[in-house]
Amino acid sequence: MPPSNGTKLHPSSFLLLGVPGLEEMHVWIRFPFCSMYLIALLGNITILFVIKNEHSLHQSMFYFLAMLTSIDLGLSTSTVPKMLGIFWFNLKEISFGGYVTQMFFIHIFTATETVVLVAMVFDCYVAICNPLWYSLILNNRTIGLNFVLVFGVNFILVIPLVFLILRLPFCRHHIIPHTYCEHMGIARLACANIKVNMIFGLILISMVFIDVVLIVISYVRILQAVFRLPSRDARLKALNTCGSHICVILAFFISAVFSFMTHRFGRNVPVYIHILLANLYVVVPPALNPVIYGVRTKQIRVWVSSTFLKKR
């Protein structure tokens, strides 16, 4: 039942409980979360610095990598500090405006990351299947337009979530069993029909599945092209070109799929498992991606090692 005219439509704040059922473990959970955040910060900033300063890396593959690392920095910085505030200092309260703001940034960063991963697959596909067209198709102008288009489309898709939340009245409790702010987490607290919110959320999720299908189709075509190459060395070199990207895709989508499946179908799964899995795809990929690319990409590995050796 909607609130009366004299009732405040939105509460001043909400309480994020962290990981319900594991409150006594918060003191220990904070250490791996803090470690992964520091790795994400240091690793992604290092990769951005290397790409900016190493002219041999000024090519499409590394421009897409720069986009990915920027998104990872934004995603981890918009979520982990609040988590650490909950785990370390018991700072569970968040204002209504703060909740909606964090929700917007989490959704736009995750949506943009999936599209950038698709663009990186396309880059790999063109490099292996149509190498003669590579510099023509993936030039600086195309990549710049790509970035503007990707961010613009995702902004248009995600911004309705904000207005879908702002239209809802909240007259129930203001306690959310989570470590960060998500769309359905707050929508379920509303004392109004949230069918539109649910449908729009499913539309966004279906678009992520479209991205997954495009990635799978692209890699099927890539593997077909790779195994048609005449020499073993050429096949290994081609597979190595996409190896880092495959690892990054697995790190992001496996954690996201596990979180989605337990959230939608795991009715008998404990709440703390839901929350921990939901944290995986906002905490783990930003920390793993720079490690994967730092280890597997020769140019980045050589630049970093030579820089540290010079300092010594």
N, C-alpha and C positions, 0 to 999 in steps of 0.2 A: 504493500500500500504506500503510495507516494506521501512524502511529508507534507504537512500543512504549510500555508504561506508564511507562518511565523517560524517555521523550522529551518535551520541552516541546511542548505542543499549538500554541501561538502564538509566533511570534518576537517579540523585544523591539522590533524596529523594521524599517522598510522603507526602501529608497532610491528616491526619485523622481528620474528622470534629467533631467526638463525636456523639451526637444524633441530626441530622438535624431537625429543626423545634422546638427544645426545648433548643436552645442556652441560652435563658434567665433563664432556669431552671437548667442549669449545676451546679450553685452554690448550689442548693438544692439536686440534684441527687448525688453529691459527698459524702454526709453524709451517706446514706444507703449503698453505695458501699464501702466506707471506713470501716464502721461498720462490714459489712459482711466479708471483707478481714481480719480484725483483729480477728474476731471470727474463721475464717478458719485457720489462722496461729496458734492462741492459742490452739484451739480445736484439730487440727490434730497433732501438736507437742506434746500435752499432751497425746493423745492416743498412739503415737509412743513411748513416754517415759514410759508409763504404761506397754505396751506390752513388752518392752525391760527388764524392771526391775521386773515384776511380773511373776515368774516362772510358776504359774498355767495357765498363758495365752499362754504358749509356745506350742500351738497346731494349727492345720491347719486352723481352722476358723479364728483365730486371726492373723495368718501369712497373710492370704488373706486380712484381714482388714488393716494390716500394709501396704500392697501393695496399697490398695485403698486410704489410707490417704496420702501416699507418692505421688501418682498420683494427688490427689486433691491439695496438696501443690504446686506441679509443675505447674498444670493448672492455679490456681489462681495467683501464683507469676509471671507467664509468660504473664498474661493479665491485671490484676487489676492495678499494679503500673503505666502502661502507660495510662490507663483510668483516673486514679486520676490525672496524669500529665496534661491531656487534660482538665478535669473539674476544677482543682484547679489553675493551672498555665498557662493554654492556650498553653501548649507545644504540638502542633498538628503535628509538623514535625517529620518524621521518615525516616532514611536512607533506601535505597533499600535493603542493606544487612540486616539491622535490621528488615525490613518488612518480608523478606523471612525467617529469623531465627525464628521470633515469629510465623509466619504461620506454620513452621515445628513443633515447640514444641506444639502448640495448637492442631494440627491434630494428632500428635502421642500420646499425653496425652488423648484426647477424645477417640481415637480408642482403646488404651490400657485399658481405664476404662471400656468400654463396655465388653471386653473380661474377665477382672477380675470379673465383675459382673456375667458373665456366670459361671466362675469358682466357685464363691461363691454359686451360685445356685446348682452346682454339689456337692459341699461340703455338703450343706443342704440335698440334695437328698440322698446321700450315708449315712449320719448320721441317717436319718429317715427310708429309705427303705431297706438299707443293713448295719445295725449297726455292725454286726459281722465282716464285711469286711472293716470297716472304717479305722482302724489303719494300715491295710495292704495296702489299696489303696492310702490313703492320708498320707504318711509318709514324713519326712523332705526331703528326696532325690527327691521324686516325685514332691513336691511343688517347690523345687529349680529348677528342670528341667522345670517345668511349667512356672516359672517366666522368665527364659532365653528364652524359646520358644515363649512365648507371646510377650515379648519385641522385640525379633529378627524378628519375622514374621511381627509385626506392623511396625518396622523400614523399612523392605524391601518393605512394601506396601505404606508407606508414603513418603519415600525419592524420588520416581519418581515425586511427586508434585513439589519439588524444581527444578528439571531439566526441567519440563514442563513449569515452569515460566521463568527460565533462558534463554530458547530458544526463548522467545517472544520479539519482538521489541515494544517499547512504544513511540508513537509519538503524543499522545493526551494529555489531561490535566492530572495532577497528583493528583487530589483531590478525596478522597475516603470517602463516607458518612458512616463512621463506627467508632467504638471505639477500635477495634482491627483488626489484620491482618488475613484475610482468603483467601483461594485459589481463588475462583471465583471473589472476590472483586477486586483483582488486575488483574486477567486474562481478565476481561471485559474492561480494559483500553488499552489493546494491540491493535495495528493496524495490526493484522494478524488473521488468522483462528484459533479459539480456540476450535474447535470441539473435538479434542483429549482430551483437558483439561476437557470438559464437560462430555465426555464418561467415563473418568477415575474417575471423581468425583462421577458419578452415580454408578460406580462399588463399590467404597468405601462405599457409602450410602447403597447399596444393602447388603453389608456384615454386616452392622449394623442391618439391618432388619432381617438377618439370626440369629444374636445374640438374637434379640427380640423373634423370633420364638422358638429358643432353650430354652429361659427362660420360655416362656409360656408353652411349652410342659413339661418341668421339673416340673413346679409348678402344672400342672394338675396331673402328676404322684404322686407328693408329697401329694397333697390334697386327692387323692384316698387312698394312704397308711395311711394318718392320720385318715381319717374317718372309716378305718377298725380296728383301735386300740380299744381294749375292754373297757377301762375305760375312763371316762371323763377327769380325771386328766392327763392321758397320752396324750390325744388329745390336751389339753390346753398347756402342756409342749412342745409338738412338734410344735404347731403353734407359740408359743413364741420364739422357736429357730430360726424360719425364719421371725418373725415379723419385726425385725430391717432391715433385708435385703430387704423385700418387700417395706418398707418405703423409703429406699435409691434408689431402682430401680425406684419407682414412681417419686421421686424428680428429678432424672436425665432424665429419658425418657419422662416424660410428658412435661417438659420444652423444651427438644430437639425436640419432635414431633410438638409442637405448633410452634416453630421457623421454622422448616422445612416446615410445611404446609402453613404458612403465606408467607414464602419466595417463594415457588413454585406456589401457587395457589391464594394467596391474592393480586391480582392486584389492588384492590380498597382499600386495607389497607394502611393507612398513613405510610410513611417511618420511622417515629420515633417509631411506633409500631413494625415494623420489627426489628429495631436495639435493642429496649428494650427486646424483646423476645429472640433475639440472645444472649443477655448478660445473660439471666437467667441461661442457662445451663453451663456457665463458671464461674458464680459468686455464684449462690444459692446452688447447690449441695455441693461444698467444705465447705460451712459454715454450711449446715444442717447435713451432714453426721456425724461429730463428736458429734453434739448435740443429734442426734438420737441414736447413739451407746452408748454415755455417759449416757443417761437416761435409755435406755432399757437393757443394759448389766450390770448385777449385779456386776460382778468382777471389771469392770472399775469404776462403780459408788462407790462401797465400797472403792476401793483403793484411789480414788481422795478425797472422803470425809474424810477418815481416815488420809490422808496426811495433809490436811488443818486443821483438828482438832488437830493433833499433834503440828502443828506450832503455834496454838493458845494457 
